[in-house]
Amino acid sequence: MNSTYRYNPEDYEGVLGLADDLSEFYRLYEQCRGDRTRDSLFALKNHWESLFFTIKHREAEGFLSPVFASEAMGYLEELVNDEF
């Protein structure tokens, strides 16, 4: 995984599902950058939706601050939309 991402999955190991979802998102993002097919883009966008709800749920449960959740979702959405 590219280490230049703003949100390192290892930093969120204690937040239910977030570390795994971030890792998978970055893996799919890198795959999509290397293989710009409809299938890879669909997989990335589909996982982005899952990650979005993971972040929203952890925010609602009090594990993530609203500011962090908003900033993280904005950053990750930019990755999806800016590249493709």
Secondary structure, DSSP 8 states (H G I E B T S, - for coil): --TT-SS-GGGGTTSTTHHHHHHHHHHHHHHHHHS--HHHHHHHHHHHHHHHHHHHHHHHTTSS-HHHHHHHHHHHHHHHHHH-
